[in-house]
Amino acid sequence: MIRDKDSSRRRVVTTVLVSLACFMEVADEQITPSLFRDIGKSFKLSPSQLGMLTLVRALVQALSSPMTGYVGKFVPRIRIIGFGCILGGICTFIVGSSVSFKMALVASALNGVGLAVVIPSVQSILADYWPQEVRGASFGFQSFVASLGGLFGGLYATNLGGKVIMGRPGWRFVFHST
């Protein structure tokens, strides 16, 4: 009986933690489009150049996602999630520190790799951790938390992007603090 309680607690804690990784992943996806106006002013970019920041990240993310299943055969999925979160965080910070559009574009592309590995690995863990009868509920919870990440990422970015925070443009602060 004690073992079942520990196992159940472990499943719940793991579900919450990996769902928080999804929260950050989706929040990260939302900050760039939410800050287009402010980034555009700083670098004097056209709307198509701004769209390129999101396009290149999404393209690299889409092309990188299939590798997650392959790498998952050799590397524990929790490490893959950790790698994705760390790489995504570093690249997001670099976008906020960029001194040129090209630097931001390269960092956004690399960010796509980090973001690409998180959700597939989380879904794989959830599928293994939960019995078939309640698996849908765990996926629903993960999706709910990820959607909240998108909501809060967009709100955070739009509310701070145009301000000056600690002497620097708010959009840079958003990238540095996300």
N, C-alpha and C positions, 0 to 999 in steps of 0.2 A: 504493500500500500504506500509506504513512504516513497519508494522508487517511482510509483505512478504520479504522486504529487510533484516530485522533483522534475520528472519528465514533462509534465504538463506546464509547470512554471517555466521551465527552460524554453518550451515551445512558444509560450506567450511572450516572454522577454525577447527571444530571438525575433519573433514576428514584429514586435514594436520597434526594435533596433533597426532591422533591415528596412522596415517601412519608413523610418526616419531618414535612412539613406536615400530612399526614393523621394521623400519630401524635398531634400536638398537638391537632388538631381533635377527635378521638375522646376523648382524655384530658380535654379541656375539657368535653365532653358528660357525662362521668362524675363530675366533681367535685361538681356541685350535688346530685345524689341521694345521693352518698356522705356529704355534710355536712348532710343534712336535720336530724338531731338537734341539731347544734351551732348551725345557723342558727336553727332553731325556738326554742331556748333564748334566744338573743340578742334576737330580735324578738318573742318570745312568740307564735309562729304556730301555727295548727292544722295538722293533716296535710293538709287540703285546700288551705290557703294555700301550704304547702310544695310540694305537687304542682303548683300553679299556676306556680311558678317554672320548672319543667321543661316544663310544658305550653305556656306562652306562647313559650318559646324554640323548642321543637320545631315549633309551629304556624307561627311566623314563618319558621323555617328551611325548612319544607316549602313554604310559599307563595313564598319567595324563590328557591328552587333553579331553577325554570324560567327565570328571568331571566338566569341564567348563560350559557346557550346564546346568547341574543340579544345580550347585552353582549359575548360572545366574538367576535362578528363585527366589532366595532369596536375592541376593546381587546385587546392581547396577553394570552394566558391566564396567563402567568407573572406579569404585573402584577395580574391578577384574584386570583390565589392570594396574592400579597403583600398586596393590599388586605384580603382576607378574614382573613389571619393578623393583620395590624395591628389591624383593627377588632375582631376577636374578642379579641385580647389587651387592648386598651383597655377593652372592655366587661367582660371578666372582672375586670380590676383595679377597675373601678367597682363591680361587685357586691361585691367584698371591702371596698370603702370605704363602702358604703351605710350611711346613718344611719336608713333606714326601709325598710319592706317595699316601698312604692311605687317607691322609687328602685331597689331591687334588681330589681323586676319589669320596669321600663323598660329597665334595662341588660341584663337577660336577653333581652328581646325583641330589642333591637338586636344582641346577640351572635348571635342566630339568623341575621341577615343575613350577618354575617361568616362564620359556619360554613357557611352554605348554598352559598357560591361555591367553597369549597376542593375538595371531592371531585369534583364534576362537571368542574371545570377540570383537575384532576390526571388524571382518566380520559381526558379528551380529549387531553391532551399525550401520555400513554402510548400511546394508540391511534395517534397520528401518528408517534411515535418508534420503535416496534417493528414489525418485519414480522409479518404475520399468523401465521406459524408459531410465533412465540414470544410473541405478544401476551398470551396467557392467562397465561404465567409472570410477565409484568410486572404484570398485574392481581392475580395471586395474591400476589406480593411486596408490592404496595401494600396489599392487604387484610390480610396478615399483620402488617405494620408498624402499620397502623391499629388492629388488634385488640390488639396489644401496648400501644398508647397507651391504650386503654380499660382494660386490665388495670393498667397502672402508674398511670394517673390515679386509679382507684378505690383502689388500695393506698396511694398517696401521701396522698390525702384522708382515708381512714379512719385512717391511722396518725398523722397530725398534727392532724386536726380538733379533737380534744378537749383538746389541750395548750395551754399558754401559751408562745408563742415571741416572744422579744424584747419581752416586756411586753404583748403583744396576743393576742387569741384565735387559736388555731391555724387555725380555719377561714378567718379573714381572711388569714393568712399564706399559706395554700394558694392562695387566689384571687390574691393579689398575686404569688406566685412562679410561677404557671402561665401 
